Amino acid sequence: MPPLFPFLIASFLPGLCLALACLLGGPWPVAAVLVITVIVFFLDKLPVRPAPTDTSGHRLSETLGVVHFALLGLTVWAMGTDLAILDKALIVVAAGLYFGQVSNSNAHELIHRADRWAFRLGAACYASILFGHHTSAHRLVHHVHAATMDDPATARLGEGFWAYLTRAWLGGCREGLRAERRRHGGARLPRPYLFYALASALSVAVAYALAGGAGVLGLILVSAYAQVQLMLSDYVQHYGLMRRSLSDGQLEPMGPAHSWNAPHWYSAAMMLNAPHHSAHHARPAKSFPRLELDAETMPILPHSLPVMAVLALVPPLWRRIMDKRAERWATAVVQSRITPASA
């Protein structure tokens, strides 16, 4: 099997079904939802374990970045057609899932590239779903302060998702702006945030041109749902794992123990190995096909990332599943540091 084949199929299939849903209606809106939910769940059960590869995946990622805009345009256009209300609702759900899981993961890949074209493409993808500030917040705040109280994207132990959602969204926007102001000499509205604002305004204007008020409403609904998907991913992957203070008062370095991971092959392929999160934090510029897993040193989620995201929507259930796991992992990490010194 070619090394990128699982990524190619898993990332493009839901996009194809979404496009057919927008263009043809009929059974396709239902299929578009099922292929990114139920189908993913069952395919994850298959005993497939693709190995990391030296392939970069850059061309695939850039293609997905371009496809993002075509699919977003189709989704908005469909809101102004004579499709049934139920079909439009299903398209919004399928699009929110696609842009929040597939396209978000790909934009995340692009904004970590050194290539300026790829970076701008990723930033434009985020801005088109009215979430441009995530580009700055993720690179300049999250990757600096992850697993600390200074990172809005890190979920505290015992913090429910709905409380986290507001805090992390507003905190990411605020801290990203502060970081960009420092980078740009204290400018009140640094260039990146000006770009995010203009690109988002353009996205709204295009939505209106394609489908009027229905198109703008569709864009807002899809963007909001996609952003919730992204925030769920951050919440799940950084829940309750905090870096500890060392004897000199400094924080320990970010390590494999500070992110939750999932080994489920199909959802990982669909999200371009985003569930291999510890490896990404170790080397943010490392391309997605090269990200590996090590269950001995990396915390592993009990279910796939999409399943855990659904469970996170019910905070009492989530805490029952995850709090003891997070506490046990933190204890195990501390003991692993003490044992060599006392041996």
C-alpha positions as CSV (number, residue, x, y, z in Angstrom):
1,M,0.0,0.0,0.0
2,P,1.5,3.4,-0.9
3,P,2.4,5.3,2.3
4,L,-0.1,8.2,1.8
5,F,-3.0,6.0,0.6
6,P,-4.8,5.9,4.0
7,F,-4.4,9.7,4.4
8,L,-5.6,10.2,0.8
9,I,-8.8,8.1,1.1
10,A,-9.7,9.1,4.7
11,S,-9.3,12.9,4.1
12,F,-10.9,13.1,0.6
13,L,-13.8,10.7,1.0
14,P,-15.8,12.9,3.4
15,G,-15.1,15.9,1.2
16,L,-16.4,14.1,-1.9
17,C,-19.6,13.1,-0.1
18,L,-20.0,16.7,1.1
19,A,-19.7,18.0,-2.4
20,L,-22.2,15.5,-3.7
21,A,-24.6,16.4,-0.9
22,C,-24.4,20.1,-1.9
23,L,-24.8,19.4,-5.6
24,L,-27.3,16.5,-5.7
25,G,-29.1,16.3,-2.4
26,G,-31.1,13.1,-2.2
27,P,-29.3,10.5,-0.1
28,W,-26.0,12.3,-0.1
29,P,-26.5,14.7,2.9
30,V,-27.1,11.6,5.0
31,A,-24.1,9.8,3.5
32,A,-21.9,12.9,4.1
33,V,-22.7,12.8,7.8
34,L,-22.4,9.0,8.1
35,V,-19.0,8.8,6.3
36,I,-17.4,11.2,8.9
37,T,-19.1,9.7,12.0
38,V,-20.3,6.1,11.9
39,I,-18.0,4.9,9.1
40,V,-15.0,6.3,10.9
41,F,-16.0,4.6,14.1
42,F,-16.2,1.2,12.6
43,L,-13.1,1.5,10.3
44,D,-11.1,2.4,13.4
45,K,-11.9,-1.0,14.8
46,L,-10.0,-2.7,12.0
47,P,-6.5,-4.0,13.0
48,V,-4.6,-1.7,10.7
49,R,-1.4,0.0,11.9
50,P,0.2,2.1,9.2
51,A,3.9,2.8,10.1
52,P,5.4,6.3,10.0
53,T,7.1,7.0,6.7
54,D,9.7,9.5,5.4
55,T,7.2,10.8,2.8
56,S,6.5,14.5,3.5
57,G,2.8,14.7,2.4
58,H,3.3,18.3,1.4
59,R,1.5,18.1,-1.9
60,L,-1.5,16.3,-0.4
61,S,-1.7,18.9,2.4
62,E,-1.6,21.8,-0.1
63,T,-4.2,20.2,-2.3
64,L,-6.5,19.8,0.7
65,G,-5.9,23.4,1.5
66,V,-7.2,24.4,-2.0
67,V,-10.1,22.0,-1.8
68,H,-11.1,23.6,1.5
69,F,-12.2,26.8,-0.3
70,A,-14.1,24.9,-3.0
71,L,-16.0,22.9,-0.4
72,L,-16.7,25.9,1.7
73,G,-18.1,27.8,-1.4
74,L,-20.2,24.8,-2.3
75,T,-21.6,24.5,1.2
76,V,-22.5,28.2,1.3
77,W,-24.0,28.1,-2.2
78,A,-26.2,25.1,-1.2
79,M,-27.8,27.2,1.5
80,G,-29.4,29.3,-1.2
81,T,-30.8,26.5,-3.3
82,D,-34.2,24.8,-3.1
83,L,-32.9,21.8,-1.2
84,A,-35.1,20.7,1.7
85,I,-34.5,22.2,5.1
86,L,-33.4,18.8,6.5
87,D,-30.9,18.4,3.7
88,K,-29.4,21.8,4.4
89,A,-29.3,21.0,8.1
90,L,-27.4,17.7,7.4
91,I,-25.0,19.6,5.0
92,V,-24.3,22.1,7.8
93,V,-23.5,19.2,10.2
94,A,-21.3,17.4,7.7
95,A,-19.5,20.6,6.7
96,G,-18.9,21.5,10.3
97,L,-17.4,18.1,11.0
98,Y,-15.3,18.2,7.8
99,F,-13.9,21.7,8.4
100,G,-13.4,21.0,12.1
101,Q,-11.7,17.7,11.8
102,V,-10.2,17.3,8.3
103,S,-9.6,20.8,7.2
104,N,-8.6,22.0,10.6
105,S,-6.0,19.3,10.9
106,N,-4.7,20.2,7.5
107,A,-4.6,23.9,8.2
108,H,-2.7,23.1,11.4
109,E,-0.2,21.2,9.3
110,L,0.2,24.1,6.9
111,I,0.8,26.8,9.5
112,H,3.7,24.9,10.9
113,R,5.4,24.8,7.5
114,A,8.4,27.0,6.8
115,D,7.2,27.6,3.3
116,R,5.5,31.0,3.2
117,W,2.9,29.9,0.6
118,A,1.9,26.9,2.7
119,F,1.7,29.0,5.9
120,R,-0.5,31.6,4.3
121,L,-2.7,29.0,2.8
122,G,-3.3,27.5,6.3
123,A,-3.9,30.9,7.8
124,A,-6.4,31.7,5.0
125,C,-8.2,28.4,5.7
126,Y,-8.7,29.3,9.4
127,A,-9.7,32.9,8.5
128,S,-12.3,31.7,6.0
129,I,-14.2,29.9,8.9
130,L,-13.9,33.1,11.0
131,F,-11.1,31.7,13.2
132,G,-8.0,33.3,11.9
133,H,-6.6,34.2,15.3
134,H,-6.0,30.5,15.9
135,T,-3.0,30.8,13.6
136,S,-1.2,33.1,16.0
137,A,-2.6,31.6,19.2
138,H,-1.5,28.1,18.3
139,R,2.0,28.9,17.1
140,L,3.0,31.7,19.4
141,V,1.1,30.8,22.6
142,H,0.1,27.2,22.7
143,H,3.4,25.8,21.5
144,V,5.3,28.0,24.0
145,H,3.0,27.5,27.1
146,A,1.3,24.2,26.4
147,A,0.5,22.2,29.6
148,T,0.8,25.3,31.8
149,M,-1.7,27.8,33.2
150,D,-0.5,30.4,30.7
151,D,-1.9,28.4,27.8
152,P,-5.6,29.0,27.2
153,A,-5.8,25.8,25.1
154,T,-4.8,23.6,27.9
155,A,-7.7,22.1,29.8
156,R,-7.4,22.0,33.6
157,L,-8.1,18.8,35.5
158,G,-11.8,18.9,36.4
159,E,-12.7,21.7,33.9
160,G,-15.7,20.8,31.8
161,F,-15.7,21.4,28.1
162,W,-18.4,24.1,28.1
163,A,-16.6,26.2,30.6
164,Y,-13.3,25.6,28.7
165,L,-14.8,26.6,25.3
166,T,-15.4,30.2,26.2
167,R,-12.3,30.6,28.2
168,A,-10.0,29.0,25.6
169,W,-11.6,30.8,22.6
170,L,-11.4,34.3,24.2
171,G,-8.0,33.6,25.8
172,G,-6.5,32.4,22.5
173,C,-7.7,35.5,20.7
174,R,-6.4,37.8,23.4
175,E,-3.0,36.1,24.0
176,G,-2.4,35.6,20.3
177,L,-3.0,39.3,19.8
178,R,-0.5,40.1,22.6
179,A,2.1,37.8,21.1
180,E,1.7,39.4,17.7
181,R,1.9,42.9,19.1
182,R,5.2,42.0,20.8
183,R,6.5,40.6,17.4
184,H,5.4,43.8,15.6
185,G,6.8,46.5,17.8
186,G,3.6,47.1,19.8
187,A,1.3,47.8,16.8
188,R,-2.3,48.1,18.0
189,L,-3.5,46.0,15.1
190,P,-0.5,43.9,13.9
191,R,-0.5,42.7,10.3
192,P,-1.5,39.1,11.0
193,Y,-4.7,40.2,12.8
194,L,-5.5,42.7,10.1
195,F,-5.2,39.9,7.6
196,Y,-7.5,37.6,9.7
197,A,-10.1,40.4,9.9
198,L,-10.0,41.2,6.2
199,A,-10.0,37.5,5.1
200,S,-13.0,36.8,7.4
201,A,-14.8,39.8,6.0
202,L,-14.1,38.6,2.5
203,S,-15.4,35.1,3.4
204,V,-18.7,36.7,4.6
205,A,-18.9,38.9,1.5
206,V,-18.4,35.9,-0.8
207,A,-21.0,33.9,1.2
208,Y,-23.5,36.8,0.6
209,A,-22.7,36.9,-3.1
210,L,-23.2,33.2,-3.5
211,A,-26.4,32.8,-1.5
212,G,-27.5,36.1,0.1
213,G,-28.5,36.1,3.8
214,A,-28.9,32.3,3.8
215,G,-25.3,31.9,2.7
216,V,-24.1,34.2,5.5
217,L,-26.1,32.3,8.0
218,G,-24.8,29.0,6.7
219,L,-21.2,30.3,6.9
220,I,-21.7,31.4,10.5
221,L,-23.3,28.0,11.5
222,V,-20.7,25.9,9.8
223,S,-17.8,28.1,11.1
224,A,-19.2,27.9,14.7
225,Y,-19.6,24.1,14.5
226,A,-16.1,23.7,13.0
227,Q,-14.6,25.8,15.7
228,V,-16.3,23.7,18.4
229,Q,-14.7,20.6,16.7
230,L,-11.3,22.3,16.9
231,M,-11.7,23.3,20.5
232,L,-12.9,19.8,21.4
233,S,-9.7,18.5,19.9
234,D,-7.5,20.8,21.9
235,Y,-9.5,20.1,25.1
236,V,-9.2,16.3,24.7
237,Q,-5.5,16.3,23.8
238,H,-4.4,18.5,26.6
239,Y,-6.8,17.6,29.4
240,G,-5.3,17.5,32.9
241,L,-1.6,17.0,31.9
242,M,0.5,19.8,33.3
243,R,4.2,20.6,33.3
244,R,5.6,20.7,36.9
245,S,7.9,23.2,38.4
246,L,11.5,22.1,38.9
247,S,13.7,22.8,41.9
248,D,15.2,25.9,40.2
249,G,11.7,27.3,39.8
250,Q,11.6,26.7,36.0
251,L,9.0,24.6,34.3
252,E,10.0,21.2,33.0
253,P,10.3,21.1,29.2
254,M,7.3,20.0,27.1
255,G,7.6,16.2,26.7
256,P,5.7,13.2,25.5
257,A,3.8,12.9,28.8
258,H,2.0,16.2,28.3
259,S,-0.4,15.4,25.5
260,W,-3.0,12.7,25.0
261,N,-2.7,10.5,21.9
262,A,-4.9,8.0,20.1
263,P,-3.6,5.1,17.9
264,H,-6.8,4.5,15.9
265,W,-5.7,4.3,12.3
266,Y,-8.6,5.6,10.2
267,S,-9.5,8.7,12.3
268,A,-5.8,9.4,12.6
269,A,-5.5,9.2,8.8
270,M,-8.5,11.4,8.3
271,M,-7.0,14.0,10.6
272,L,-3.5,13.7,9.2
273,N,-2.1,12.1,12.3
274,A,-3.3,14.9,14.6
275,P,-4.1,12.3,17.3
276,H,-0.3,11.5,17.4
277,H,0.0,14.7,19.4
278,S,3.0,14.2,21.6
279,A,5.2,13.7,18.6
280,H,3.9,16.9,17.0
281,H,4.8,18.9,20.2
282,A,8.2,17.4,20.2
283,R,8.9,18.6,16.7
284,P,6.1,20.9,15.4
285,A,7.6,21.2,11.9
286,K,7.7,17.4,11.4
287,S,5.3,16.4,8.6
288,F,2.3,14.4,9.5
289,P,3.2,11.0,7.9
290,R,6.4,10.9,10.1
291,L,4.6,11.3,13.5
292,E,5.0,8.2,15.6
293,L,3.4,6.8,18.8
294,D,5.0,5.3,21.8
295,A,2.6,3.9,24.3
296,E,5.3,3.5,26.9
297,T,6.0,7.3,27.1
298,M,2.9,8.9,25.7
299,P,-0.5,9.0,27.4
300,I,-3.1,7.1,25.3
301,L,-6.8,7.8,25.2
302,P,-9.2,5.0,25.9
303,H,-11.0,5.6,22.6
304,S,-10.4,7.4,19.4
305,L,-10.2,11.2,19.3
306,P,-13.6,11.6,17.7
307,V,-15.3,9.3,20.2
308,M,-13.5,11.1,23.1
309,A,-14.7,14.5,21.7
310,V,-18.3,13.3,21.9
311,L,-17.8,12.1,25.5
312,A,-16.3,15.5,26.4
313,L,-19.7,17.1,25.6
314,V,-21.0,15.5,28.8
315,P,-18.7,16.8,31.5
316,P,-19.7,14.4,34.3
317,L,-19.2,11.4,32.1
318,W,-15.9,12.8,30.8
319,R,-14.5,13.4,34.3
320,R,-15.5,9.9,35.3
321,I,-13.5,8.5,32.4
322,M,-10.5,10.8,32.4
323,D,-9.7,12.3,35.8
324,K,-8.3,9.2,37.3
325,R,-6.3,8.5,34.2
326,A,-4.8,11.9,34.2
327,E,-3.9,11.6,37.9
328,R,-2.4,8.2,37.4
329,W,-0.3,9.4,34.5
330,A,0.9,12.4,36.5
331,T,1.9,10.1,39.4
332,A,3.6,7.7,37.1
333,V,5.7,10.5,35.5
334,V,6.8,11.8,39.0
335,Q,7.7,8.3,40.1
336,S,9.7,7.7,36.9
337,R,11.8,10.8,37.8
338,I,12.3,9.9,41.4
339,T,13.3,6.2,40.9
340,P,16.5,6.7,39.0
341,A,17.8,9.2,41.5
342,S,17.0,6.9,44.5
343,A,18.4,3.7,42.8
